[in-house]
């Protein structure tokens, strides 16, 4: 029975991590209206928090909150790695020129750095807190 509970917890943590990654990416990207972006990010974070809590209570892990903290830290690391990739892409003028010749509008104005950095930092802090709290 504990194997099934742990498998369910891992699935819930994975879905929650994907929601956190999506929320952080949306916070970085400059798409649509700022208010709509904030509402969407808040809803995704609330949904992922519910999934993390459900996964923590569904799993037979000891301590319970450590799995949720690991999921948050992995999601934050994935977002940070993706944003470093985008930044390195934008810093290489050859790739940007080729993409613009293909009709893709790629430039540094595509990003909102402050909201994305805040969302990523808050997720990392929550992950560390959950890991320490156990």
N, C-alpha and C positions, 0 to 999 in steps of 0.2 A: 504494500500500500504506500509506503514512503517513497518508492521509486516513482509511482504515478504522481504523487503530490509534488515531488521535486521536478519531474518533467513538466507538469502544468506550470509550476513556478517559473521555470526557465523560459517557457513559451510566453508567459505574461511579461517577464522581464525583457525579452527580446522585442515584443511588440511595443512596450513602453519605451525602450531605447530608440526604436525607429521613430516613434512620435517625438521624442526629445530631439533627435537629429533633424527631423523635418521642421520643428519649431525654431531651432537655432538657425537653420539655413534660411527660413523665411525671414527671420529677424535680420539676417545679413543682407539679403537681396532687396533691391529697391524695385518692388513690383507693387503696383496699385497704391491705394491710399494708406497713409500712415495709421489712421485710426482702425481701419479694417485689418491691417497687419497686426496691430497690437491685440485686437480681439481674437484673431485667429491663433496667434502665439499663446495667448492666455488660455484659450480653450484646449489647445494641444497639450500644454503643460498640465492643466488640470486633469485631462484624460490620462496622461501618462502617470501622474501622481496616484490616481485611482488604481491603475494597473500595477504600479509598483507596490502599493499597499496590499492589493489582492494577492500578488505574487509572494510578498513577504509572509502573509498569513497562510497561504496555501502550501508553501514549501515546508519541509520538515528540517530546514537548516537551523543550526544553532551557531551564532546568534542570528535572529531573523532578519534584521535590517541590513546586514552586511551584503546580501545579494542585491538589494535595491541600490546600495551605494556603488557596488561594482558596475551595475548596469548604467548608472548615471555617469560614472567616470569613463566607461568605454564609449558611451554615446558622445560625451564631450570631447574625448580624444579623436573620435572619428570626424566630428565637425571641425575641430582645430586642424586636423590633417588636410581635410578638404579645402578649408579656407587658405591654408598655406600653399596648397596646389594652385588655387585660383590666383593668389597674389603672385606666385612665381610665373604663372602664365601671363599675367598682365604686365610683368616687368620685362618680358622678352618681346621686344618690338617686332621681331621677325614673325612670330606666331600671330601676333595681333594684326599685322599687315595682311597676312594670308587669310585670316578669318574675316577681316573686313572686306577683302576682295571677293570672298564668297557670299557676302551680304549679311554676315553676322555682326551686329553692333556690339562690340566688346570694348569696354573702357572702364576706367576706375570709378566713374559715376554710377555704375551698376550697383554699388554696394552702400549700405548704411553701416558704417563701421561701429559706431557707438552702441546702437541697440543690440547688434549681434554679439559684440564683445561682452556686454552686460549680461545677456541671456546665457552665454557660454560660461562666464565666470560664476554666475549664480548656480548653474547646474553643477559645476565643478565643486563649489563650496558645499552644496547640498550632498553631493556624493561623498566628499571627505567627511562631512559631519555624520552621515549614516554609517560610513565605514568605522569611524572611531567609536560611535555610539554602540554599534553592534546590536 
